[in-house]
């Protein structure tokens, strides 16, 4: 949520943005114009990746201000077909596949068709109750269309659906869903009557408890950090520990962690700004290659959809994070 009282008009947030070329003075003027209710250049150039929220050391959340103003004046050139697509996603059939009642629930949101076929099979997921479908859609994806109003309007419905499962813990495989529960929902003043667990936390706890089953992989990978991770950056240490436990070196490259580049949202950005993302996808993958990565590891299903084939063409095998852990547990081979 935008907090003007925390903004020092330093300009760091937009000066660091890789998708516009602003110095600190220009960046500060852009934010000041938005604060004054005026139009600003950034409104029609922002790709809605949320990075500026993470760049703001004061916690003012400038992206939330940008998104708010985009919606107010309809500044973002979003084709109606994208709203139609999101509407179809929410209409997907929902299903609960019951497992052991003593184990957590795993929410797949609506992303099951986008993740590898066997990504949630094997010993780590045995006995979990699986929930999926349109009723489990978290709605936070609408910020990528410059429309947070729909996120807020549907937040309580999302929480109520998850709570109706009666689970003490719900594991979220989609970073968007976890960000909705851990960041947006509290901002809206909505109580969460269960413990939300990020898939990193779930994987890490399992691996910590089964270290005798792990064979160190000894591989070098590049990690594609999702835009949604900007909302909950404090979990990054979990991923680093996961990689350490399974013998993976996360190459120290330019476009990672806070400097990560958007994948293109599985084509969403290109439908708003045609042709814009090809340059950044090439920069991202070239960076991974030049730092000696053997594979590109993904958390977000949209990221693997948007960059998976491109990374494969560059000689970087696309691997979903759960599959990487299963490889270390001996359930799958590491691709040659």
N, C-alpha and C positions, 0 to 999 in steps of 0.2 A: 504494500500500500504506500502511495506517495506521501512523504512527510516533508513539507516545505521547511519546517523548522530545523531540519537537519541539513539542508542544502547550503553549502558554503559558496556556491557559484564558482568553484575552482576550475570547472571544465574538464576534469580528469575523465569523467564518464564517457563523454562523446569524443574526446581527443584520442582515447584508446580504441575506439570503435574501428575495426578493420574495414568496414564497408562504406565509410565516408572519410573525407579528407579535411578534417577540422583541426585547427590549432586550439589551444586552450581558450584563447579569447573568443574565437568564433563559437566554440562549444558552449561557453558560459552564456553568450548572447542567445543561443538557441534555447537553452533551458530557461533563461529569463523571459524570453518571449512566450514560452509555454506557460510559465507561472503567471504571466500577465493576461493570459487568455487570448493571445495573438497566434496567428499562423506562423509556422516556422518550417524551414527547409527540411529538417529531419523527419517531419511527419510523412513525407512522400518518399523518403529514402530508407527509413528504418526497416530492416527485414524481420524485426520482432524476435530476435534471438535471446533477449533478456540479459545479454552480457553487461550492459551498462549498470544494471542493479548490482552485479558482483564487483564491478570496478569502483563503485562509490564507497569510499572508506567510511563515510558517515552513516550509511544505511538509509539514505533518503529515498531510494528506489526510483530513480529517474525513468526507468522503462515504464513503470506503472503510470507515470504522468504522460509519457508519450502515447501509450496505448489508450489512455482515457481521452486525450485530445484527438487522436486518430478517429475514435468512434464518434466523438461529438460532431466533427466536421466531415466525416466520411472521407478522410484524406488518403487512406490506403486503397490502391486500385485492385481490390479483391473481386475476381469474377464470381458471379452468382453460382456458377457450377461448383465452387468450393463449399459454399454454404449448403448446397444440395447434397454434396458428398458427405459432409459432416452429419446432415440429417439422416442419411441412409445408414451411417454408422450407428447412430443411436437406436435405429430400428432393427438392428441385428437380433436374431433370436437369442434369448438368454438361457443359461443352463447351469445347474449345480451338479457336479459329479462328486457324490459323497465318498469320503474316505474315513480314516480313523478319527473319531470325535475328539481324541486326546491330542491330536496333532493340529498345527495351524491350518488356516485356510489360505490358499494361493489364488490371488486374483489375476486373471489374464486380461482384464478389461476387454477391449475388442481387438487385441493385437494377435490373437492366436494364428490367423492366416499369414502373418508377416514373420513369425519366428520360425526357425528350423523345425522340421517335422518332429524330431525326437528331443527337442531342447529341454523338455521337462520330464524326461523319463529317467530311469535308473534309481540307484539307492538313495540319492539325496531327496527325491520327490515321492518316494514310495509311501503310499498311505495318506497323502495330503488330500484334502477336499479342494476341488478345483471349481472356481466360479468364473463365468465368462459371458460375454454378450452385451447388447446395448444397454441393459439396465445397470451394467457395471462401468459404463463410460464415465470418465472423470470430468470431462468438459474443459479442462484447462487448455487443451489444444486451441481453443477459440482465441487465445491471446495472440496466436500466430496469424490470425486474421484481423487483428486490431479490434477485437470485440470482447472485452472482459465482462460486459454486462451479462452475457449468457453464462459465463463461468459463475458469477455471483448468484444469479437466479437459480441455478441448478445445484449449488453446493450442498444445500440441506438434503435434497433428494438423493444425491450421491452418498452422503454420510448415512442417511436412513437405510438405503439399500444394503450397504456394507454391514451396518449394525444389525439388520434383520437376520443375518446369518448366525447370530448368537455366538460368534467366535471371540475368544479373548485376544487372539492375535491374528492379524491378516497380513500376509506377505504380498507385497506389490512388485510384480515383475516389470511393470512399466514405470519408468522414472516420472512420467507425467502424473500418474496416479498418486505416487508417493509425495510428489511436490504439492499436489492439490491438498492432500490430507495434512501434510506436515507444515505447509506454508500458507496457502490461501485460506483454507478452512478456519484456522485460528484467527487470521486477519478479519474474517467476517463474523467473528464472535460465536462460532458454532462449536459445540462440545463434541468431542470424539469419544464414544464409549467403548473403545477397544484400543489395543496397542498396534499402531501401524509399524510394519517391519519392512525395511527396504530389502530388495533381493540381495544386495551386497552383505547386509547383516546376516541374513539367513545362510548364505553360502559360507561366509566366514566362520560362523559358529559351527556349522557342520564340519568344515575342514579342520578347525581347531580340535574337534572331538574325534576325528578319524585320521590323525596324522600318520598312523601306522599303515594306512591304505594308500597313501600318496606316493607316487613315483615322480620325482622332480622332472619337469619337462625340458629344462635347459634351453629355452627358446627366447628369442628377442621379438617383441611385438610393439606395435603402435596402438594406442587406445583412442577410439573416437568418442570423445566426451559429449553427451547430448546437451542440447540447449536447456532442457529442463533441469539439469544439474546445477544451473546457476541459482536456482531457488534454494537448494539444500547442499551447498558446497562442503559442509562440515563432515560429510561421509566419505570424503576422498581417501582418508587414511585406511578405511576398510578395504578399498580396492588394492591399495599398495600392499597391505598385509596378505590379501588373497594371493596376489602375484608372488610374494615372497614365499608363502607356504608351498605353492605348486611349482616353484622354480622357473618363474617367468621374469625376464627383464623388460620393464616398460621403458623403451628408449627415451632418452632425455632430448626431446625435440622442441622446435619452436612453437608449433601449433598444438599445444596440449595444456591441460589444466586451465588456468584463467585465460590463456591465449588461444584456447580451442576455437576452431572454425566450425560454423554451422554446416551440416551435411547437405542442406538444401531441403530438409523436411520431406524427403521422399517425393520431391517434385512440387511441393506446395509453393516454395519461394519462386520457382520458375513460372508458375502459373500467375503469380502476382507481378513479378518483374522478369519477363521472358529473357532468357540467356544470361542472367546475372551471375548465376552460381558456378558456371563452368570454370571460370578463372580460379575461384576459391577452392573448388574441389581438386583442381590440378595442383594448386599450391600445397594443399593438405597432403595429398598422396605423394607428391614429390618429396616433401619434407620427411615423410615416413620412410621412403626408400633411401634417401640420402643419409639417414641415421641408422641404417642397417636393420630395419625391421623385416621379419620374415612373414608376418601376418598382421592383419588389422582386426583388432578385437572390438566388438560392439556390445552395447547394452541396449540401446534403443532400437526397436523393430523398424521404425521409419528410417533410422540411420543406415541400417544394413540394407534396407530396400533402396535407399538413395545412393549409397556408396559401394555396396557389395560387389556388383558386377564391375564397376570401375576399378576397385582395388584388385580384383582378380586379374584384370587385364594388365595391371601394373606389376604382377607377380607377388601381390600381397594377399594371401589367403584370407577371406573373410570368415571370422569365427565369432559366434555368439558366446557371451560370457559364461553361460551355464555349460555349454559344450566344452569350453576350455577346461573348466573344473572337472567335468566328466572324463576328459582325456587324462588328467592327472590321477584320477581314481581308477584308471585302467579300463574304462567302459567304452572308450572310443580311441582310435589311433589319431595321432597328430598328423594332419595332411602333409604329404610330401611335396 
